[in-house]
Amino acid sequence: MDIEYEAMPNGKVLVVDNKDMSLYIAKGMLSLYGLQIDTAKSGHEAIEKIKYNVYDLVFIDHDHMMPGMDGIKTTRKIRRLKGGYKKLPIVALTANTADGTKELFLANGFNGIISKPIALLEMDKMLKKWLLPEKISRRARANAAVTDSEAYNRFMEEIKKIQEINTEIAINRFSGSKKIYYKAVNMFNKNLVPECNKMAAFLSALDIAGFTISVYGMESSLAAIGAIELSKMAMELGIASKNREFDFCMGQFPEFMEKLLLLRERLCAIFPEAETVKEKEPVLFSPKLKP
């Protein structure tokens, strides 16, 4: 389904997520509408920004267990602020699609939910539902999402050769924007080794809370770029870590890590600039990881 990108230059939104990759993807999608976009990486930062800014819509991630407060606790505090914050539209971003999830969020002060990885079509519907009419120009914008250059076309041809990535699923989430998808994959590749090292460090230190947050963040990033099977592996690790199944995590993590690093080798062949910095990013992980 094609999207009519209506201009919303007078609209102002806040995106709350503690992962840079998730913030980038959300900002890339929202930028297609000409919106004013602010970001926050914690519930506390979000509340401070809401106190001193007027937002038309707030998107809050709930899955990554942001430092200090999760999405539900953050929303409850926003609703208790003095002023008109009980009517401020707040939308949850969540990968949890279990029965009753929507009802849970609505009961805790949210106005709606968008499933993750975010699909641009869902974002479009939410913007048009909650932004006031005067914030939306009825003059449809040019469909910027499909005016991609030859460089992005070449990128798509190359990434289709990587067996771990389903480009058809991924590009549909970005409503066909090869440019946004290119930048999202490039950011993923640049951050992959540091994120892998974080997961390894948390697990080796038996910091199960830190490992859970980190591996779920990886799950979301993998799903966003179309690495579906690897995303499922990350989800299994996340579920196991939440259940404190140490043996499962210790047993499965080395294989997961090796597959991530193999994916990075293939991505570095597509992004030449990555080759120049690869040697500066030592991988701290060892397949013989022990508690």
C-alpha positions, -999 to +999 in steps of 0.1 A: +000+000+000+014+034-010+016+061+016+006+097+010+032+117+028+013+147+040+035+176+053+034+181+090+060+209+096+041+224+125+039+190+143+064+182+171+070+147+184+092+130+210+107+096+206+118+078+237+142+048+234+175+039+249+189+024+217+205+046+191+195+022+163+158+024+172+159+062+176+175+065+141+149+043+124+121+062+140+136+096+132+142+085+096+105+076+092+092+107+109+115+130+089+095+121+057+067+142+071+088+173+079+080+169+116+100+186+144+116+156+162+131+154+197+145+122+213+152+110+248+171+079+260+155+074+294+122+080+311+136+107+333+150+126+303+116+123+285+097+137+315+121+167+316+117+174+279+079+171+282+078+196+310+095+223+289+082+216+254+049+212+238+046+179+219+017+167+197+026+131+201+050+110+221+064+075+212+078+055+241+096+022+237+087-004+263+108-034+254+143-023+262+137-016+299+152+019+298+174+029+328+154+038+358+119+035+344+102+014+317+077+027+293+047+021+315+062+038+346+073+067+325+038+072+311+022+070+345+045+098+357+037+119+326+000+115+333+005+128+369+023+160+358+005+192+364-011+206+333-028+190+303-007+159+302-036+135+307-046+143+271-012+142+256-012+113+230+013+087+240+020+056+218+039+025+230+065+009+207+066-028+215+076-062+201+052-078+225+022-090+205+007-114+230-030-114+236-040-086+260-010-065+252-030-036+237-054-036+266-025-036+291-010-005+275-044+013+272-051+006+309-018+022+318-022+055+301-012+049+265-034+059+236-022+032+212+006+008+203+029+003+173+044-032+169+082-035+164+100-036+142+082-004+132+064-005+099+061+029+082+024+023+074+016+018+111+035+050+119+016+069+092-017+058+106-008+069+141+004+103+130-028+110+110-049+098+139-034+119+167-020+150+152-045+179+151-058+188+117-041+222+118-008+205+121-012+186+088-010+202+054-035+187+030-010+193+002+005+158-003+043+157-004+062+142-032+067+105-024+103+110-013+105+074+000+108+060-035+131+086-052+163+067-044+196+071-062+215+046-082+239+041-053+210+028-031+199+006-059+234-010-061+233-014-023+200-033-026+215-056-052+244-064-030+225-069+003+201-093-014+231-117-018+234-120+020+215-151+030+209-140+066+189-109+055+154-109+040+154-076+021+118-079+010+105-079+045+129-051+056+123-027+027+085-031+031+088-018+067+104+014+053+077+017+027+103+012-001+128+038+011+162+024+001+179+054+015+166+050+051+172+012+049+208+018+037+215+041+066+198+018+091+220-012+079+251+010+079+244+021+115+238-015+126+271-026+111+291+002+127+276-006+161+276-044+159+310-051+175+306-027+205+271-042+211+285-078+208+312-069+234+285-055+257+265-087+256+296-108+262+307-087+291+273-088+308+270-125+304+306-133+316+299-111+347+266-129+352+248-095+349+216-110+338+197-077+338+223-060+316+224-090+293+187-091+289+185-054+280+214-058+256+202-089+238+167-076+234+181-045+218+200-067+194+169-086+186+151-054+177+179-042+155+182-075+137+145-076+130+147-041+116+173-049+090+156-081+080+179-106+097+149-127+108+165-160+119+192-142+139+165-120+155+147-152+166+179-165+182+183-132+201+147-134+213+152-169+226+183-157+245+163-128+258+135-150+271+159-174+287+178-146+304+146-131+318+139-166+332+174-167+346+183-198+325+220-193+328+230-227+313+209-220+281+224-186+277+260-198+282+254-227+258+237-207+230+254-174+231+287-185+215+270-197+184+248-166+182+279-144+185+298-162+158+268-158+134+267-121+142+303-117+134+299-136+102+271-113+092+294-083+099+321-097+076+295-098+048+282-064+055+318-049+056+321-060+019+291-037+011+302-008+032+339+000+022+343+025+050+337-002+075+369-020+064+390+009+074+379+009+110+373-028+115+408-035+129+403-007+154+373-026+169+387-056+188+362-084+195+364-092+232+343-123+229+357-158+232+338-189+222+351-204+255+332-178+275+327-191+311+311-175+342 
